[in-house]
Amino acid sequence: MPKYASFLGLGIAGNFALHLDQAGEAEDFKDIITEDEAAPKGMFPFYLPNSNPFAKEILSIYPLSSNTIKLPLDDVNVQAEPEVGLICNFEYENDKLSKIIPTHFGAYNDCSIRVAGAKKISDKKNWGESSKGISDTLFEIDKFENGGIMDNFSIASFLIRDGEVHPYGEDVELNGYSYFYDKLTSWILNQINTQKDFGPLEELSKYILASRNPTQAIISIGATRYTPYGESTFLNSNDEIIIVVYNHKTSSLDEVVSSIKNSSFDNLKMSVLSQKVI
């Protein structure tokens, strides 16, 4: 049984400045009104455990892999999305989500199809097995607030093509997310309980209830900005995408790049997701 088969899988759109513009998706959210300009645009499901009569059947297929991305059979552009994934515990009261407790974090790939005119965000997020990725190495969260372990971490990503290592996503500190810590979990809680089926968004509370209120979830908290190379480069077979969430207090970006070139990573300092594209 896959490791996270019983977990709910959700993602956040628009939690890092300018990413939606780079991904060509800003137009999709033009009618979504947020409480402030920096707020994320919404959430989407990428995996729903148990059979779910209200959701697309594809969302019940387990999409996560720690070593492979399988390109869709259709001839479409696919881009990696470097993100932080949170493992969370969910608590409910009267079938309504009441509390979110992040317990672990690590490197995550919200790999996405780039196609115009998709009705829902989720249409571009799960096309079957090995269409997403999460690192086997996750770090325990001591406290999801300022002063906690996540203050010390950054995320960077790279694409290896024809033996060359290319920076794919910007090297940024995790506290560069627009919404983070309590502001983020409060927003997620409200969004799950109130988000309606509108535009590219779906009614998440209905899906969660039909999935029998999962008590654990993976939440990808938003893709970071691309480098110019990453913004203009789609995945091909035989590429390797590498996403690294690393402790910038103990490792430099140069050390991360050296680790990639040597294929030797310190799991005490880095959560690494390395996926071969097939």
C-alpha angles and dihedrals in degrees: 000000000000114000097246099030093123094046125101112239119215135161137198124228122211103009096133122060116259097359095114090052091051091048092050091241103110091097090058090065100042092115096045111105115205130193092246136007094255096049120114115258098233147294134273136194119242098170133019118190119220122021112305119199094193100052136065111277092236090068089067092061112098105242105179126112132164095206113022143055115194112203117226118263089237118084098251136134115260126194130189115235113208110215146149114254120209124205106212140183116223126208125193139200119196091346092306123113108252107167140023119199116186109210107169140014139194149137116321136179116211090189109194142192113237106217130139121235101028108157096217134023090237090062087073099041111063121034095156141288118001095012093124136037143213128177121251087223114073130169124227115242113231093189129348095226142076110306093034130116095271091067086074099054137091134183129225133164139200141191120216111206125167089349094305122119112221125186104242105176128027119265103247138161116250092239086065088083111112092232118029141153116001092353088058099045091046090051093047092050092051093042094052092049097044109026111120133202097269132139109323092348131092135207101263099182090062091051093047094050090049089051087057097253102290112221094210130050144177111222120187104207101207140299119271124228121286127235113241087263093051093046092057101035126085125194122271131188112277093027118126120214117201124190118186128192103190141175103252091193091066104024133044126215088250089058090050091053091047090051090053093050090048095040088229119124133182104226090196090064104026140048103206128191112189116178129180113216115229 
